[in-house]
Amino acid sequence: MARLAPFFPKSHGNPRVDDRRVLSGIIFIKRNELRWCDAPKECGPSKTLYNRWKRWSDKGVFARMMDGLASEAAVPKTVMIDATYLKAHRTATSLRSKKGGQATKEAV
């Protein structure tokens, strides 16, 4: 958590719920795929968790955290995730058959 402290936005005005508690709550919710209202009470109010997640996401706080932590590595690495997939039309399987699903003599 000490390495993440520089990435938290500065507090203006009223004291707020501890950023470390909120971050732990956001991670818990996202990791377990829960609703915001199912957050443990120890992490703070669920509305606070959602509001911080939304605000920090819009400001790019999480992206800066990940970039900052990755840049501290001794050997920089590039990790890529490919989520492409191919989708064939349902008639693509019958390209060699005649209309009506009967195979031609040449295809057999």
Backbone torsions as a table, in degrees:
resi	resn	phi	psi	omega
1	MET	NA	-30.3	-179.8
2	ALA	-63.9	-34.4	178.4
3	ARG	-70.8	-22.7	-179.3
4	LEU	-88.5	-18.3	-175.3
5	ALA	-52.9	-40.6	-179.4
6	PRO	-66.1	-17.9	-176.6
7	PHE	-88.7	-14.3	179.4
8	PHE	-70.8	138.8	176.0
9	PRO	-63.1	151.3	179.1
10	LYS	-71.6	148.2	178.7
11	SER	-85.6	135.4	177.9
12	HIS	-120.5	123.3	175.0
13	GLY	84.4	-124.2	-173.9
14	ASN	-62.5	144.5	173.8
15	PRO	-63.6	144.9	-177.6
16	ARG	-123.9	172.4	178.5
17	VAL	-61.7	140.9	-176.6
18	ASP	-53.6	129.1	-178.4
19	ASP	-60.5	-35.0	-179.7
20	ARG	-66.6	-40.2	176.3
21	ARG	-63.5	-43.5	-179.1
22	VAL	-64.4	-44.7	178.9
23	LEU	-60.9	-41.3	176.9
24	SER	-61.4	-40.1	178.1
25	GLY	-65.8	-41.8	179.2
26	ILE	-63.8	-44.0	178.5
27	ILE	-62.7	-42.3	179.2
28	PHE	-60.8	-46.2	-179.5
29	ILE	-62.8	-48.5	-177.0
30	LYS	-68.3	-39.7	-178.7
31	ARG	-66.4	-38.3	-177.4
32	ASN	-95.2	3.8	178.2
33	GLU	53.2	48.1	-179.6
34	LEU	-98.9	167.6	171.7
35	ARG	-80.3	156.8	-179.2
36	TRP	-60.9	-35.4	-178.0
37	CYS	-70.6	-11.7	179.0
38	ASP	-92.7	10.2	-178.6
39	ALA	-68.0	144.7	176.5
40	PRO	-65.0	146.1	-178.0
41	LYS	-62.5	-27.8	-178.8
42	GLU	-63.8	-21.4	-177.3
43	CYS	-87.8	-8.3	-178.8
44	GLY	109.7	177.7	-179.4
45	PRO	-64.5	142.8	-177.8
46	SER	-63.0	-34.2	178.5
47	LYS	-65.2	-37.2	176.7
48	THR	-64.8	-42.9	178.6
49	LEU	-59.1	-48.1	-179.2
50	TYR	-64.4	-46.0	-177.9
51	ASN	-61.1	-41.4	178.8
52	ARG	-68.1	-41.5	178.5
53	TRP	-59.8	-46.3	-179.3
54	LYS	-64.7	-49.2	-177.8
55	ARG	-63.8	-46.4	-179.1
56	TRP	-67.7	-35.1	177.0
57	SER	-64.7	-44.4	-179.8
58	ASP	-64.2	-34.5	-179.1
59	LYS	-84.2	-9.6	179.7
60	GLY	81.5	21.3	-178.6
61	VAL	-63.1	-44.1	-178.1
62	PHE	-66.1	-39.0	178.0
63	ALA	-63.6	-41.7	177.9
64	ARG	-65.8	-35.9	176.6
65	MET	-61.7	-47.7	-178.5
66	MET	-64.7	-42.7	178.2
67	ASP	-63.8	-42.0	179.8
68	GLY	-64.3	-43.2	178.9
69	LEU	-68.2	-37.8	-179.9
70	ALA	-69.1	-34.0	-178.0
71	SER	-73.2	-16.5	178.5
72	GLU	-79.3	-8.8	-178.2
73	ALA	-68.2	146.5	179.9
74	ALA	-66.3	-42.0	179.0
75	VAL	-116.1	112.3	-179.8
76	PRO	-66.1	140.0	179.8
77	LYS	-126.2	153.5	172.3
78	THR	-115.2	122.8	178.6
79	VAL	-115.8	126.7	-179.1
80	MET	-123.8	142.5	177.3
81	ILE	-118.9	126.7	179.9
82	ASP	-107.5	121.2	-177.9
83	ALA	-115.4	27.6	-179.8
84	THR	-79.5	154.1	175.3
85	TYR	-150.7	157.4	179.9
86	LEU	-108.7	140.7	-180.0
87	LYS	-126.8	122.2	179.8
88	ALA	-97.8	146.7	176.8
89	HIS	-68.5	149.5	-175.5
90	ARG	-63.1	-21.7	178.8
91	THR	-86.8	-3.6	-178.4
92	ALA	-66.7	-23.8	-179.8
93	THR	-76.2	-17.9	-176.0
94	SER	-109.9	31.3	-177.6
95	LEU	-67.5	-30.3	-176.7
96	ARG	-93.9	-1.9	-178.8
97	SER	-103.3	159.0	178.5
98	LYS	-73.3	169.4	175.1
99	LYS	-61.9	134.2	-178.4
100	GLY	97.9	0.1	173.9
101	GLY	87.6	0.6	179.1
102	GLN	-82.9	130.6	179.3
103	ALA	-74.4	144.2	177.9
104	THR	-78.7	162.2	180.0
105	LYS	-66.4	-33.3	179.6
106	GLU	-68.1	-34.4	-176.7
107	ALA	-76.1	-20.2	-177.2
108	VAL	-89.9	NA	NA
